[in-house]
């Protein structure tokens, strides 16, 4: 009887630690993917080595990079990547142009990823959510490059 009570508490603790570890891993992968995409985006290149042949646009390459550079942790169907270009840093928060911008513009990268809990059923039993929403944001200034087409 004592083992059942202690064993159940131990199992819950182990599952909780695994769940927290997984969600931290997902958050870290999203942050890393945002940084890599931002570093690529500021260069003005249209595509990257290894990108599928169907991708010919810088904005599409950025979205592909975010989902592919995380080692399979991030699933594209759960990921939203939004880019917005501003004329200067003082214009942040004002009118923007969707996309990765042109040479010299300031660009914001906003990533949103929904990751279901590994053990979501347990939380749903007590009225909790079934997923965590991870977010990452990045502001960069594009290098002075010949203006990209998309």
C-alpha positions in Angstrom: 0.0 0.0 0.0 2.8 2.4 0.9 4.6 1.6 -2.3 1.5 2.4 -4.4 1.2 5.9 -2.9 4.9 6.6 -3.2 5.2 5.0 -6.6 2.3 7.0 -8.0 3.9 10.3 -6.7 7.2 9.2 -8.2 5.7 8.5 -11.6 3.9 11.8 -11.7 7.2 13.6 -10.8 9.1 11.8 -13.5 6.5 12.6 -16.1 6.4 16.2 -15.0 10.2 16.5 -15.3 10.1 15.0 -18.8 7.2 17.3 -19.9 9.1 20.4 -18.7 12.3 19.3 -20.3 10.5 18.7 -23.6 8.8 22.1 -23.6 12.1 23.8 -22.8 13.7 21.9 -25.7 11.0 23.2 -28.1 11.4 26.7 -26.9 15.1 26.6 -27.3 14.8 25.1 -30.8 12.4 27.9 -31.8 14.8 30.6 -30.5 17.7 29.0 -32.4 15.7 28.7 -35.6 14.7 32.4 -35.3 18.3 33.5 -35.0 19.4 31.4 -38.0 16.6 32.7 -40.1 17.4 36.3 -39.1 21.1 35.8 -39.9 20.1 34.5 -43.4 17.5 37.1 -44.0 19.8 40.1 -43.5 22.0 39.0 -46.3 19.5 39.4 -49.1 20.2 35.9 -50.6 17.1 34.4 -52.3 17.7 30.8 -51.4 20.0 28.7 -49.3 22.0 25.5 -50.2 19.8 22.5 -49.4 16.5 24.3 -49.9 13.9 22.5 -51.9 13.8 23.4 -55.6 10.2 24.8 -55.2 11.6 27.6 -53.0 12.9 30.5 -55.0 12.0 33.5 -52.8 13.8 34.8 -49.7 10.6 35.0 -47.6 9.8 31.4 -48.4 13.4 30.4 -47.7 13.2 32.0 -44.2 10.0 30.0 -43.4 11.6 26.8 -44.6 14.8 27.5 -42.6 12.8 28.0 -39.4 11.1 24.6 -39.7 14.1 22.7 -41.0 17.0 23.9 -38.9 15.5 22.7 -35.6 16.5 19.0 -36.1 12.9 17.8 -36.7 11.6 19.2 -33.4 9.4 21.9 -34.9 6.6 20.7 -37.2 5.7 23.1 -40.0 2.0 22.7 -39.5 2.2 24.1 -36.0 4.5 27.0 -36.9 3.6 30.6 -37.9 6.4 32.9 -39.2 5.6 36.6 -39.7 8.0 39.1 -41.0 7.4 42.8 -41.3 9.8 45.5 -42.7 10.1 49.1 -41.5 12.0 52.0 -43.0 14.1 52.5 -39.8 14.3 51.5 -36.2 12.4 54.6 -35.2 9.5 53.4 -37.3 9.0 50.2 -35.4 5.4 49.8 -34.3 4.2 52.1 -37.1 3.2 51.2 -40.6 5.1 48.1 -42.0 5.4 46.2 -45.2 4.9 42.4 -44.9 8.0 40.4 -45.9 11.7 40.3 -45.3 12.3 43.8 -46.5 14.8 45.3 -48.8 18.4 46.4 -48.3 18.9 48.7 -45.3 15.4 48.1 -43.8 14.7 47.0 -40.2 12.8 43.7 -40.1 10.9 42.0 -37.3 10.7 38.2 -37.2 7.8 36.9 -35.1 7.5 33.1 -34.6 4.6 31.3 -32.9 4.6 27.6 -32.3 2.0 25.5 -30.6 3.3 22.3 -28.9 0.8 19.9 -27.4 1.8 18.4 -24.0 3.3 15.0 -24.2 0.8 14.0 -21.4 -2.0 16.4 -22.3 -4.7 14.1 -21.1 -3.6 14.6 -17.4 -3.9 18.3 -17.6 -7.3 18.1 -19.4 -8.6 16.0 -16.5 -8.1 19.0 -14.2 -9.4 21.6 -16.8 -6.0 22.7 -18.0 -4.8 23.5 -21.6 -3.8 20.8 -24.0 -0.8 22.8 -25.5 1.7 25.5 -24.8 2.2 28.4 -27.2 5.9 29.2 -27.7 6.9 32.6 -29.2 10.2 34.1 -30.4 10.8 37.6 -31.8 13.8 39.1 -33.4 14.6 42.5 -34.8 17.4 42.9 -37.4 18.6 45.5 -39.9 19.2 44.2 -43.4 22.6 44.7 -45.0 22.7 47.0 -47.9 22.0 44.6 -50.8 20.4 44.9 -54.2 16.7 44.8 -53.5 15.1 41.3 -53.4 12.0 40.6 -55.4 10.1 39.0 -52.6 
